[in-house]
Amino acid sequence: MRKMIASGIVLAILASPTFAAKQYWIVEQAKNSCTIIDEKPKTTITIRGNNEGYASRDEAERSLKTTKGCSQE
């Protein structure tokens, strides 16, 4: 019984990254032009708003409307 429980816990730990929540970022594409992307930028693109990302696209869109110097493409 303990082996079964331990196996289940190990399996859950290994599978948890696949269940990670998707995040969204506001990035500046050109001067005063921003867009929302669903992968964390790996280049030197300027991240606007929350550097930790947003939990939902709606949250990112609301933030984009209030971010100074950004207009949505």
GUGU-659550 format. One record per atom (N, C-alpha, C, O): x, y, z; residue in three letters; residue number from 1; atom name. Coordinates in Angstrom, 1 decimal. Layout:
% residues N
+--------+--------+--------+------+-----+------+
|      x |      y |      z | rest |  nr | atom |
+--------+--------+--------+------+-----+------+
|      X |      Y |      Z |  ALA | NUM |   CA |
...
+--------+--------+--------+------+-----+------+
END
This chain:
% residues 73
+--------+--------+--------+------+-----+------+
|      x |      y |      z | rest |  nr | atom |
+--------+--------+--------+------+-----+------+
|    0.8 |   -1.2 |    0.0 |  MET |   1 |    N |
|    0.0 |    0.0 |    0.0 |  MET |   1 |   CA |
|    0.9 |    1.3 |    0.0 |  MET |   1 |    C |
|    0.6 |    2.2 |   -0.7 |  MET |   1 |    O |
|    1.9 |    1.3 |    0.8 |  ARG |   2 |    N |
|    2.8 |    2.4 |    0.9 |  ARG |   2 |   CA |
|    3.5 |    2.7 |   -0.5 |  ARG |   2 |    C |
|    3.7 |    3.8 |   -0.9 |  ARG |   2 |    O |
|    3.9 |    1.6 |   -1.1 |  LYS |   3 |    N |
|    4.5 |    1.7 |   -2.5 |  LYS |   3 |   CA |
|    3.6 |    2.4 |   -3.4 |  LYS |   3 |    C |
|    4.0 |    3.2 |   -4.2 |  LYS |   3 |    O |
|    2.3 |    2.0 |   -3.4 |  MET |   4 |    N |
|    1.3 |    2.6 |   -4.3 |  MET |   4 |   CA |
|    1.1 |    4.1 |   -4.0 |  MET |   4 |    C |
|    1.1 |    4.9 |   -5.0 |  MET |   4 |    O |
|    1.1 |    4.4 |   -2.8 |  ILE |   5 |    N |
|    0.9 |    5.9 |   -2.4 |  ILE |   5 |   CA |
|    2.1 |    6.6 |   -2.8 |  ILE |   5 |    C |
|    2.0 |    7.7 |   -3.4 |  ILE |   5 |    O |
|    3.3 |    6.1 |   -2.6 |  ALA |   6 |    N |
|    4.6 |    6.8 |   -2.9 |  ALA |   6 |   CA |
|    4.7 |    6.9 |   -4.4 |  ALA |   6 |    C |
|    5.1 |    8.0 |   -4.9 |  ALA |   6 |    O |
|    4.3 |    5.9 |   -5.2 |  SER |   7 |    N |
|    4.3 |    6.0 |   -6.6 |  SER |   7 |   CA |
|    3.4 |    7.0 |   -7.2 |  SER |   7 |    C |
|    3.7 |    7.8 |   -8.1 |  SER |   7 |    O |
|    2.2 |    7.1 |   -6.5 |  GLY |   8 |    N |
|    1.2 |    8.1 |   -6.9 |  GLY |   8 |   CA |
|    1.7 |    9.5 |   -6.7 |  GLY |   8 |    C |
|    1.5 |   10.4 |   -7.5 |  GLY |   8 |    O |
|    2.4 |    9.7 |   -5.6 |  ILE |   9 |    N |
|    3.0 |   11.1 |   -5.3 |  ILE |   9 |   CA |
|    4.1 |   11.4 |   -6.2 |  ILE |   9 |    C |
|    4.1 |   12.6 |   -6.7 |  ILE |   9 |    O |
|    4.9 |   10.5 |   -6.5 |  VAL |  10 |    N |
|    6.0 |   10.7 |   -7.5 |  VAL |  10 |   CA |
|    5.5 |   11.1 |   -8.9 |  VAL |  10 |    C |
|    5.9 |   12.0 |   -9.5 |  VAL |  10 |    O |
|    4.5 |   10.3 |   -9.3 |  LEU |  11 |    N |
|    3.8 |   10.6 |  -10.6 |  LEU |  11 |   CA |
|    3.2 |   11.9 |  -10.6 |  LEU |  11 |    C |
|    3.3 |   12.6 |  -11.6 |  LEU |  11 |    O |
|    2.5 |   12.3 |   -9.6 |  ALA |  12 |    N |
|    1.9 |   13.7 |   -9.5 |  ALA |  12 |   CA |
|    2.9 |   14.8 |   -9.6 |  ALA |  12 |    C |
|    2.7 |   15.8 |  -10.2 |  ALA |  12 |    O |
|    4.1 |   14.6 |   -8.9 |  ILE |  13 |    N |
|    5.1 |   15.6 |   -9.0 |  ILE |  13 |   CA |
|    5.7 |   15.7 |  -10.4 |  ILE |  13 |    C |
|    5.9 |   16.8 |  -10.8 |  ILE |  13 |    O |
|    5.9 |   14.6 |  -11.0 |  LEU |  14 |    N |
|    6.5 |   14.6 |  -12.4 |  LEU |  14 |   CA |
|    5.5 |   15.2 |  -13.4 |  LEU |  14 |    C |
|    5.9 |   15.8 |  -14.4 |  LEU |  14 |    O |
|    4.2 |   15.0 |  -13.2 |  ALA |  15 |    N |
|    3.2 |   15.5 |  -14.1 |  ALA |  15 |   CA |
|    2.8 |   16.9 |  -13.9 |  ALA |  15 |    C |
|    2.2 |   17.5 |  -14.8 |  ALA |  15 |    O |
|    3.1 |   17.5 |  -12.7 |  SER |  16 |    N |
|    2.6 |   18.8 |  -12.4 |  SER |  16 |   CA |
|    3.1 |   19.9 |  -13.4 |  SER |  16 |    C |
|    2.3 |   20.8 |  -13.6 |  SER |  16 |    O |
|    4.3 |   19.9 |  -13.9 |  PRO |  17 |    N |
|    4.6 |   21.0 |  -14.9 |  PRO |  17 |   CA |
|    3.7 |   21.0 |  -16.1 |  PRO |  17 |    C |
|    3.5 |   22.1 |  -16.7 |  PRO |  17 |    O |
|    3.1 |   19.9 |  -16.5 |  THR |  18 |    N |
|    2.3 |   19.9 |  -17.7 |  THR |  18 |   CA |
|    0.9 |   20.5 |  -17.3 |  THR |  18 |    C |
|    0.2 |   20.9 |  -18.2 |  THR |  18 |    O |
|    0.6 |   20.6 |  -16.1 |  PHE |  19 |    N |
|   -0.7 |   21.2 |  -15.7 |  PHE |  19 |   CA |
|   -0.5 |   22.7 |  -15.2 |  PHE |  19 |    C |
|   -1.4 |   23.3 |  -14.7 |  PHE |  19 |    O |
|    0.7 |   23.2 |  -15.4 |  ALA |  20 |    N |
|    1.0 |   24.6 |  -15.0 |  ALA |  20 |   CA |
|    0.1 |   25.5 |  -15.8 |  ALA |  20 |    C |
|   -0.2 |   25.3 |  -17.0 |  ALA |  20 |    O |
|   -0.3 |   26.6 |  -15.1 |  ALA |  21 |    N |
|   -1.2 |   27.6 |  -15.7 |  ALA |  21 |   CA |
|   -0.5 |   28.4 |  -16.8 |  ALA |  21 |    C |
|    0.7 |   28.7 |  -16.6 |  ALA |  21 |    O |
|   -1.2 |   28.6 |  -17.9 |  LYS |  22 |    N |
|   -0.6 |   29.5 |  -18.9 |  LYS |  22 |   CA |
|   -0.6 |   30.9 |  -18.4 |  LYS |  22 |    C |
|   -1.5 |   31.4 |  -17.7 |  LYS |  22 |    O |
|    0.5 |   31.6 |  -18.8 |  GLN |  23 |    N |
|    0.6 |   33.0 |  -18.4 |  GLN |  23 |   CA |
|    0.7 |   33.9 |  -19.7 |  GLN |  23 |    C |
|    1.1 |   33.4 |  -20.8 |  GLN |  23 |    O |
|    0.4 |   35.1 |  -19.5 |  TYR |  24 |    N |
|    0.4 |   36.1 |  -20.6 |  TYR |  24 |   CA |
|    1.3 |   37.3 |  -20.2 |  TYR |  24 |    C |
|    1.3 |   37.7 |  -19.1 |  TYR |  24 |    O |
|    2.0 |   37.9 |  -21.2 |  TRP |  25 |    N |
|    2.8 |   39.0 |  -21.0 |  TRP |  25 |   CA |
|    2.5 |   40.1 |  -22.0 |  TRP |  25 |    C |
|    2.1 |   39.8 |  -23.1 |  TRP |  25 |    O |
|    2.6 |   41.4 |  -21.6 |  ILE |  26 |    N |
|    2.5 |   42.5 |  -22.5 |  ILE |  26 |   CA |
|    3.9 |   42.9 |  -22.9 |  ILE |  26 |    C |
|    4.7 |   43.2 |  -22.1 |  ILE |  26 |    O |
|    4.1 |   42.9 |  -24.2 |  VAL |  27 |    N |
|    5.4 |   43.3 |  -24.7 |  VAL |  27 |   CA |
|    5.3 |   44.4 |  -25.7 |  VAL |  27 |    C |
|    4.3 |   44.5 |  -26.4 |  VAL |  27 |    O |
|    6.4 |   45.2 |  -25.7 |  GLU |  28 |    N |
|    6.4 |   46.4 |  -26.6 |  GLU |  28 |   CA |
|    7.0 |   45.9 |  -27.9 |  GLU |  28 |    C |
|    8.2 |   45.5 |  -28.0 |  GLU |  28 |    O |
|    6.3 |   45.9 |  -29.0 |  GLN |  29 |    N |
|    6.7 |   45.5 |  -30.3 |  GLN |  29 |   CA |
|    7.5 |   46.6 |  -31.1 |  GLN |  29 |    C |
|    8.5 |   46.4 |  -31.7 |  GLN |  29 |    O |
|    6.9 |   47.8 |  -31.0 |  ALA |  30 |    N |
|    7.5 |   49.0 |  -31.6 |  ALA |  30 |   CA |
|    7.1 |   50.2 |  -30.7 |  ALA |  30 |    C |
|    6.3 |   50.0 |  -29.7 |  ALA |  30 |    O |
|    7.6 |   51.3 |  -30.9 |  LYS |  31 |    N |
|    7.3 |   52.5 |  -30.1 |  LYS |  31 |   CA |
|    5.8 |   52.7 |  -30.0 |  LYS |  31 |    C |
|    5.1 |   52.9 |  -31.0 |  LYS |  31 |    O |
|    5.3 |   52.7 |  -28.7 |  ASN |  32 |    N |
|    3.9 |   52.9 |  -28.4 |  ASN |  32 |   CA |
|    3.0 |   51.8 |  -29.0 |  ASN |  32 |    C |
|    1.8 |   52.1 |  -29.1 |  ASN |  32 |    O |
|    3.5 |   50.7 |  -29.3 |  SER |  33 |    N |
|    2.7 |   49.6 |  -29.8 |  SER |  33 |   CA |
|    3.0 |   48.3 |  -29.1 |  SER |  33 |    C |
|    4.1 |   47.8 |  -29.1 |  SER |  33 |    O |
|    2.0 |   47.8 |  -28.3 |  CYS |  34 |    N |
|    2.2 |   46.7 |  -27.5 |  CYS |  34 |   CA |
|    1.3 |   45.5 |  -27.9 |  CYS |  34 |    C |
|    0.2 |   45.8 |  -28.5 |  CYS |  34 |    O |
|    1.6 |   44.3 |  -27.6 |  THR |  35 |    N |
|    0.8 |   43.2 |  -27.9 |  THR |  35 |   CA |
|    0.9 |   42.2 |  -26.7 |  THR |  35 |    C |
|    1.8 |   42.3 |  -25.9 |  THR |  35 |    O |
|    0.0 |   41.3 |  -26.6 |  ILE |  36 |    N |
|    0.0 |   40.3 |  -25.6 |  ILE |  36 |   CA |
|    0.4 |   38.9 |  -26.2 |  ILE |  36 |    C |
|    0.0 |   38.5 |  -27.2 |  ILE |  36 |    O |
|    1.4 |   38.3 |  -25.5 |  ILE |  37 |    N |
|    1.9 |   37.0 |  -25.9 |  ILE |  37 |   CA |
|    1.7 |   36.0 |  -24.8 |  ILE |  37 |    C |
|    1.5 |   36.3 |  -23.7 |  ILE |  37 |    O |
|    1.7 |   34.7 |  -25.2 |  ASP |  38 |    N |
|    1.4 |   33.7 |  -24.2 |  ASP |  38 |   CA |
|    2.7 |   32.8 |  -23.9 |  ASP |  38 |    C |
|    2.5 |   31.8 |  -23.2 |  ASP |  38 |    O |
|    3.8 |   33.3 |  -24.3 |  GLU |  39 |    N |
|    5.1 |   32.7 |  -23.9 |  GLU |  39 |   CA |
|    6.0 |   33.8 |  -23.3 |  GLU |  39 |    C |
|    6.1 |   34.9 |  -23.9 |  GLU |  39 |    O |
|    6.7 |   33.5 |  -22.3 |  LYS |  40 |    N |
|    7.6 |   34.5 |  -21.7 |  LYS |  40 |   CA |
|    8.7 |   34.8 |  -22.7 |  LYS |  40 |    C |
|    9.3 |   33.8 |  -23.3 |  LYS |  40 |    O |
|    9.0 |   36.0 |  -23.0 |  PRO |  41 |    N |
|   10.0 |   36.4 |  -24.0 |  PRO |  41 |   CA |
|   11.4 |   35.9 |  -23.6 |  PRO |  41 |    C |
|   11.8 |   36.0 |  -22.4 |  PRO |  41 |    O |
|   12.1 |   35.4 |  -24.6 |  LYS |  42 |    N |
|   13.4 |   34.9 |  -24.3 |  LYS |  42 |   CA |
|   14.5 |   35.8 |  -24.9 |  LYS |  42 |    C |
|   15.7 |   35.6 |  -24.7 |  LYS |  42 |    O |
|   14.0 |   36.8 |  -25.5 |  THR |  43 |    N |
|   15.0 |   37.8 |  -26.1 |  THR |  43 |   CA |
|   14.9 |   39.1 |  -25.3 |  THR |  43 |    C |
|   14.4 |   39.1 |  -24.2 |  THR |  43 |    O |
|   15.4 |   40.1 |  -25.9 |  THR |  44 |    N |
|   15.5 |   41.4 |  -25.2 |  THR |  44 |   CA |
|   14.3 |   42.3 |  -25.4 |  THR |  44 |    C |
|   14.3 |   43.5 |  -25.3 |  THR |  44 |    O |
|   13.2 |   41.7 |  -25.7 |  ILE |  45 |    N |
|   11.9 |   42.4 |  -25.9 |  ILE |  45 |   CA |
|   11.5 |   43.0 |  -24.6 |  ILE |  45 |    C |
|   11.7 |   42.4 |  -23.6 |  ILE |  45 |    O |
|   11.0 |   44.3 |  -24.7 |  THR |  46 |    N |
|   10.6 |   45.0 |  -23.5 |  THR |  46 |   CA |
|    9.3 |   44.4 |  -22.9 |  THR |  46 |    C |
|    8.3 |   44.5 |  -23.7 |  THR |  46 |    O |
|    9.3 |   44.0 |  -21.7 |  ILE |  47 |    N |
|    8.1 |   43.5 |  -21.1 |  ILE |  47 |   CA |
|    7.4 |   44.7 |  -20.4 |  ILE |  47 |    C |
|    8.1 |   45.4 |  -19.6 |  ILE |  47 |    O |
|    6.2 |   45.0 |  -20.7 |  ARG |  48 |    N |
|    5.4 |   46.1 |  -20.1 |  ARG |  48 |   CA |
|    4.5 |   45.5 |  -19.0 |  ARG |  48 |    C |
|    4.1 |   44.4 |  -19.1 |  ARG |  48 |    O |
|    4.1 |   46.3 |  -18.1 |  GLY |  49 |    N |
|    3.2 |   45.9 |  -17.0 |  GLY |  49 |   CA |
|    3.8 |   44.9 |  -16.0 |  GLY |  49 |    C |
|    4.9 |   45.3 |  -15.5 |  GLY |  49 |    O |
|    3.2 |   43.8 |  -15.7 |  ASN |  50 |    N |
|    3.7 |   42.9 |  -14.7 |  ASN |  50 |   CA |
|    4.7 |   41.9 |  -15.3 |  ASN |  50 |    C |
|    4.5 |   41.2 |  -16.2 |  ASN |  50 |    O |
|    5.9 |   42.0 |  -14.7 |  ASN |  51 |    N |
|    7.0 |   41.1 |  -15.2 |  ASN |  51 |   CA |
|    6.8 |   39.7 |  -14.8 |  ASN |  51 |    C |
|    7.5 |   38.8 |  -15.4 |  ASN |  51 |    O |
|    5.9 |   39.4 |  -13.9 |  GLU |  52 |    N |
|    5.6 |   38.0 |  -13.5 |  GLU |  52 |   CA |
|    4.6 |   37.4 |  -14.5 |  GLU |  52 |    C |
|    4.3 |   36.2 |  -14.4 |  GLU |  52 |    O |
|    4.0 |   38.2 |  -15.3 |  GLY |  53 |    N |
|    3.0 |   37.6 |  -16.2 |  GLY |  53 |   CA |
|    1.6 |   37.8 |  -15.6 |  GLY |  53 |    C |
|    1.5 |   38.1 |  -14.5 |  GLY |  53 |    O |
|    0.6 |   37.5 |  -16.4 |  TYR |  54 |    N |
|   -0.8 |   37.6 |  -16.0 |  TYR |  54 |   CA |
|   -1.4 |   36.2 |  -16.1 |  TYR |  54 |    C |
|   -1.1 |   35.4 |  -17.0 |  TYR |  54 |    O |
|   -2.3 |   35.9 |  -15.2 |  ALA |  55 |    N |
|   -2.9 |   34.6 |  -15.1 |  ALA |  55 |   CA |
|   -3.9 |   34.3 |  -16.2 |  ALA |  55 |    C |
|   -4.1 |   33.2 |  -16.6 |  ALA |  55 |    O |
|   -4.5 |   35.4 |  -16.8 |  SER |  56 |    N |
|   -5.4 |   35.2 |  -17.9 |  SER |  56 |   CA |
|   -5.2 |   36.2 |  -18.9 |  SER |  56 |    C |
|   -4.7 |   37.3 |  -18.7 |  SER |  56 |    O |
|   -5.7 |   35.9 |  -20.1 |  ARG |  57 |    N |
|   -5.6 |   36.9 |  -21.2 |  ARG |  57 |   CA |
|   -6.5 |   38.1 |  -20.9 |  ARG |  57 |    C |
|   -6.1 |   39.2 |  -21.2 |  ARG |  57 |    O |
|   -7.6 |   37.9 |  -20.3 |  ASP |  58 |    N |
|   -8.5 |   39.1 |  -20.0 |  ASP |  58 |   CA |
|   -7.8 |   40.0 |  -19.0 |  ASP |  58 |    C |
|   -7.9 |   41.2 |  -19.1 |  ASP |  58 |    O |
|   -7.1 |   39.5 |  -18.0 |  GLU |  59 |    N |
|   -6.4 |   40.3 |  -17.1 |  GLU |  59 |   CA |
|   -5.3 |   41.1 |  -17.8 |  GLU |  59 |    C |
|   -5.1 |   42.3 |  -17.5 |  GLU |  59 |    O |
|   -4.6 |   40.5 |  -18.7 |  ALA |  60 |    N |
|   -3.6 |   41.2 |  -19.5 |  ALA |  60 |   CA |
|   -4.2 |   42.3 |  -20.4 |  ALA |  60 |    C |
|   -3.6 |   43.3 |  -20.5 |  ALA |  60 |    O |
|   -5.3 |   42.0 |  -21.0 |  GLU |  61 |    N |
|   -6.0 |   43.0 |  -21.8 |  GLU |  61 |   CA |
|   -6.4 |   44.2 |  -21.0 |  GLU |  61 |    C |
|   -6.3 |   45.3 |  -21.4 |  GLU |  61 |    O |
|   -7.0 |   43.9 |  -19.8 |  ARG |  62 |    N |
|   -7.4 |   45.0 |  -18.9 |  ARG |  62 |   CA |
|   -6.1 |   45.9 |  -18.5 |  ARG |  62 |    C |
|   -6.2 |   47.1 |  -18.5 |  ARG |  62 |    O |
|   -5.0 |   45.2 |  -18.2 |  SER |  63 |    N |
|   -3.8 |   46.0 |  -17.9 |  SER |  63 |   CA |
|   -3.3 |   46.7 |  -19.1 |  SER |  63 |    C |
|   -2.7 |   47.8 |  -18.9 |  SER |  63 |    O |
|   -3.4 |   46.2 |  -20.2 |  LEU |  64 |    N |
|   -2.9 |   46.8 |  -21.5 |  LEU |  64 |   CA |
|   -3.6 |   48.2 |  -21.7 |  LEU |  64 |    C |
|   -3.0 |   49.1 |  -22.1 |  LEU |  64 |    O |
|   -4.9 |   48.2 |  -21.4 |  LYS |  65 |    N |
|   -5.6 |   49.4 |  -21.6 |  LYS |  65 |   CA |
|   -5.2 |   50.5 |  -20.7 |  LYS |  65 |    C |
|   -5.3 |   51.7 |  -21.0 |  LYS |  65 |    O |
|   -4.6 |   50.2 |  -19.5 |  THR |  66 |    N |
|   -4.2 |   51.2 |  -18.6 |  THR |  66 |   CA |
|   -2.7 |   51.4 |  -18.6 |  THR |  66 |    C |
|   -2.2 |   52.3 |  -17.8 |  THR |  66 |    O |
|   -1.9 |   50.7 |  -19.4 |  THR |  67 |    N |
|   -0.5 |   50.8 |  -19.4 |  THR |  67 |   CA |
|   -0.1 |   52.1 |  -20.2 |  THR |  67 |    C |
|   -0.5 |   52.1 |  -21.4 |  THR |  67 |    O |
|    0.6 |   53.0 |  -19.6 |  LYS |  68 |    N |
|    1.0 |   54.2 |  -20.3 |  LYS |  68 |   CA |
|    2.0 |   53.9 |  -21.4 |  LYS |  68 |    C |
|    2.9 |   53.1 |  -21.3 |  LYS |  68 |    O |
|    1.8 |   54.6 |  -22.6 |  GLY |  69 |    N |
|    2.7 |   54.4 |  -23.7 |  GLY |  69 |   CA |
|    2.5 |   53.2 |  -24.5 |  GLY |  69 |    C |
|    3.3 |   52.8 |  -25.3 |  GLY |  69 |    O |
|    1.3 |   52.6 |  -24.3 |  CYS |  70 |    N |
|    1.0 |   51.4 |  -25.1 |  CYS |  70 |   CA |
|   -0.4 |   51.5 |  -25.8 |  CYS |  70 |    C |
|   -1.3 |   51.9 |  -25.1 |  CYS |  70 |    O |
|   -0.4 |   51.2 |  -27.0 |  SER |  71 |    N |
|   -1.7 |   51.1 |  -27.7 |  SER |  71 |   CA |
|   -1.7 |   49.7 |  -28.3 |  SER |  71 |    C |
|   -0.7 |   49.2 |  -28.8 |  SER |  71 |    O |
|   -2.9 |   49.0 |  -28.2 |  GLN |  72 |    N |
|   -2.9 |   47.6 |  -28.7 |  GLN |  72 |   CA |
|   -2.9 |   47.6 |  -30.2 |  GLN |  72 |    C |
|   -3.6 |   48.4 |  -30.8 |  GLN |  72 |    O |
|   -2.2 |   46.6 |  -30.7 |  GLU |  73 |    N |
|   -2.2 |   46.4 |  -32.2 |  GLU |  73 |   CA |
|   -3.4 |   45.7 |  -32.6 |  GLU |  73 |    C |
|   -3.6 |   45.5 |  -33.8 |  GLU |  73 |    O |
+--------+--------+--------+------+-----+------+
END
